[in-house]
Amino acid sequence: MDTDVVVDHIRGHRRISTTDLQLAYSVVTRAELFSGANAHDRIRDLLDAMDEIPVDRAIAESAGIIRHGHRIDLPDALIAATAMILGVPLMTRNRRDFEGIKGLKLN
């Protein structure tokens, strides 16, 4: 799950149901959320209902390759690589930044 989806949920724009699906996010999303918000308790409560995926060697290497081939920020490359390694679609509003990445499914 991309950070923008969580931000929309916290702001009340678009709700995420944590009971309908098994949701996961990159640890990078956690860092981005805590760097840009003051609602730390709300963020923790929401993220606690999901699976957190750490950045491991495979994700780091894949992100580097993605970043090398595309004009994409490193955090977005790490989030995209996480989805690709797990074989799951990336839930994002920011399709423009991710659409050119071969093998990445967007939701």
Secondary structure, DSSP 8 states (H G I E B T S, - for coil): --HHHHHHHHHTSS---TTTS--EEEHHHHHHHHHH-S-HHHHHHHHHTSEEE---HHHHHHHHHHHHHS---HHHHHHHHHHHHHT--B--S-HHHHTTSTT--B-
